[in-house]
Amino acid sequence: MLERTRGFFDGVIWVDAKYLEVVKTYGKWVTEQGDAPILSQYPFALFETYRENVDGKYWFPNYSRSDDTLHLKDQDVNIRVVIKWSDFKPLPAAPPTAGAAPASPAKP
């Protein structure tokens, strides 16, 4: 099995004209060798993903969908994968640990 050294996106990207942020993507992840090995095992390689603005400065995915057909020996089965994210909340800043305090300057 080939290891993924770098991930690339093969598809279309929509960018917000005002904020220059990615708001939608449609495509698949690939590597230098072609399709990402883990994704080649599944029928749904093409994903459409929408992002939403969170906290006025971050754009997170909030909806992703893939439709495809699984070709079995006797029949074709339509498959739809839908992933939804919600309730994004920034984590509070972690307090500094006791060992991370800056050293005070030495006095002569």
C-alpha positions as a Markdown table, in Angstrom:
| # | Residue | x | y | z |
|---|---|---|---|---|
| 1 | Met | 0.0 | 0.0 | 0.0 |
| 2 | Leu | 1.3 | 3.4 | -0.9 |
| 3 | Glu | 1.6 | 6.0 | 1.9 |
| 4 | Arg | 0.1 | 9.4 | 1.3 |
| 5 | Thr | 2.9 | 11.9 | 1.5 |
| 6 | Arg | 0.9 | 14.9 | 0.5 |
| 7 | Gly | -2.9 | 15.4 | 0.1 |
| 8 | Phe | -4.2 | 17.4 | -2.8 |
| 9 | Phe | -7.8 | 18.5 | -3.7 |
| 10 | Asp | -9.1 | 17.8 | -7.2 |
| 11 | Gly | -12.3 | 19.7 | -7.8 |
| 12 | Val | -14.0 | 23.1 | -7.8 |
| 13 | Ile | -13.7 | 25.7 | -4.9 |
| 14 | Trp | -16.1 | 28.6 | -4.4 |
| 15 | Val | -14.6 | 31.6 | -2.6 |
| 16 | Asp | -16.5 | 34.5 | -0.9 |
| 17 | Ala | -15.8 | 37.6 | -2.9 |
| 18 | Lys | -15.8 | 39.9 | 0.1 |
| 19 | Tyr | -13.8 | 37.8 | 2.7 |
| 20 | Leu | -11.8 | 35.7 | 0.2 |
| 21 | Glu | -12.7 | 32.6 | 2.3 |
| 22 | Val | -13.6 | 29.1 | 0.9 |
| 23 | Val | -17.4 | 28.7 | 1.3 |
| 24 | Lys | -18.0 | 25.6 | -0.9 |
| 25 | Thr | -16.0 | 22.7 | -2.4 |
| 26 | Tyr | -16.9 | 19.9 | -4.7 |
| 27 | Gly | -14.3 | 17.3 | -5.5 |
| 28 | Lys | -12.1 | 14.6 | -4.0 |
| 29 | Trp | -8.8 | 14.2 | -2.2 |
| 30 | Val | -5.9 | 12.8 | -4.2 |
| 31 | Thr | -2.2 | 12.1 | -3.7 |
| 32 | Glu | 0.8 | 12.3 | -6.1 |
| 33 | Gln | -0.1 | 8.8 | -7.1 |
| 34 | Gly | -3.7 | 9.5 | -7.9 |
| 35 | Asp | -6.8 | 8.8 | -5.8 |
| 36 | Ala | -6.2 | 8.7 | -2.1 |
| 37 | Pro | -5.9 | 4.9 | -1.2 |
| 38 | Ile | -8.4 | 5.0 | 1.6 |
| 39 | Leu | -11.0 | 6.6 | -0.6 |
| 40 | Ser | -10.6 | 4.2 | -3.4 |
| 41 | Gln | -12.2 | 1.5 | -1.2 |
| 42 | Tyr | -15.5 | 3.4 | -1.1 |
| 43 | Pro | -18.0 | 4.3 | -3.9 |
| 44 | Phe | -18.4 | 7.9 | -2.7 |
| 45 | Ala | -15.2 | 9.7 | -3.5 |
| 46 | Leu | -16.7 | 13.1 | -4.7 |
| 47 | Phe | -18.0 | 15.3 | -1.9 |
| 48 | Glu | -19.8 | 18.6 | -1.9 |
| 49 | Thr | -19.1 | 20.6 | 1.2 |
| 50 | Tyr | -20.5 | 23.9 | 2.5 |
| 51 | Arg | -18.8 | 26.1 | 5.1 |
| 52 | Glu | -20.3 | 28.6 | 7.5 |
| 53 | Asn | -18.8 | 31.7 | 9.2 |
| 54 | Val | -18.4 | 31.1 | 12.9 |
| 55 | Asp | -17.6 | 33.8 | 15.4 |
| 56 | Gly | -17.1 | 36.3 | 12.6 |
| 57 | Lys | -13.6 | 35.1 | 11.7 |
| 58 | Tyr | -13.6 | 31.3 | 11.1 |
| 59 | Trp | -15.1 | 29.3 | 8.2 |
| 60 | Phe | -15.9 | 25.7 | 9.2 |
| 61 | Pro | -17.6 | 22.9 | 7.2 |
| 62 | Asn | -21.3 | 22.6 | 8.3 |
| 63 | Tyr | -22.7 | 20.2 | 5.6 |
| 64 | Ser | -21.1 | 17.6 | 3.4 |
| 65 | Arg | -22.8 | 15.3 | 1.0 |
| 66 | Ser | -21.8 | 12.5 | -1.5 |
| 67 | Asp | -24.1 | 10.6 | -3.8 |
| 68 | Asp | -22.9 | 7.5 | -5.8 |
| 69 | Thr | -23.8 | 4.0 | -6.8 |
| 70 | Leu | -22.3 | 0.8 | -5.3 |
| 71 | His | -22.1 | -1.8 | -8.1 |
| 72 | Leu | -22.6 | -5.2 | -6.6 |
| 73 | Lys | -22.6 | -8.5 | -8.4 |
| 74 | Asp | -26.4 | -8.7 | -8.7 |
| 75 | Gln | -27.6 | -5.1 | -8.4 |
| 76 | Asp | -26.7 | -1.5 | -8.2 |
| 77 | Val | -27.3 | 0.3 | -4.9 |
| 78 | Asn | -27.6 | 4.1 | -4.6 |
| 79 | Ile | -25.7 | 5.4 | -1.6 |
| 80 | Arg | -25.9 | 8.9 | -0.1 |
| 81 | Val | -23.6 | 10.0 | 2.7 |
| 82 | Val | -24.6 | 13.2 | 4.6 |
| 83 | Ile | -22.5 | 14.8 | 7.3 |
| 84 | Lys | -23.7 | 17.8 | 9.3 |
| 85 | Trp | -21.8 | 19.8 | 11.8 |
| 86 | Ser | -23.4 | 22.4 | 14.2 |
| 87 | Asp | -23.0 | 24.4 | 17.4 |
| 88 | Phe | -19.4 | 25.5 | 16.8 |
| 89 | Lys | -18.0 | 27.1 | 19.8 |
| 90 | Pro | -14.5 | 28.4 | 20.3 |
| 91 | Leu | -12.6 | 26.7 | 23.1 |
| 92 | Pro | -11.5 | 29.0 | 25.9 |
| 93 | Ala | -7.8 | 29.8 | 26.0 |
| 94 | Ala | -6.0 | 27.3 | 28.1 |
| 95 | Pro | -4.4 | 28.7 | 31.3 |
| 96 | Pro | -0.5 | 28.5 | 31.3 |
| 97 | Thr | 0.9 | 25.5 | 33.1 |
| 98 | Ala | 3.0 | 26.0 | 36.2 |
| 99 | Gly | 6.2 | 24.8 | 34.4 |
| 100 | Ala | 5.7 | 27.2 | 31.5 |
| 101 | Ala | 6.2 | 30.5 | 33.5 |
| 102 | Pro | 8.9 | 32.7 | 32.1 |
| 103 | Ala | 12.1 | 32.8 | 34.1 |
| 104 | Ser | 12.8 | 36.0 | 35.9 |
| 105 | Pro | 16.0 | 37.9 | 35.0 |
| 106 | Ala | 18.9 | 37.1 | 37.3 |
| 107 | Lys | 19.9 | 39.9 | 39.7 |
| 108 | Pro | 23.6 | 40.9 | 39.9 |
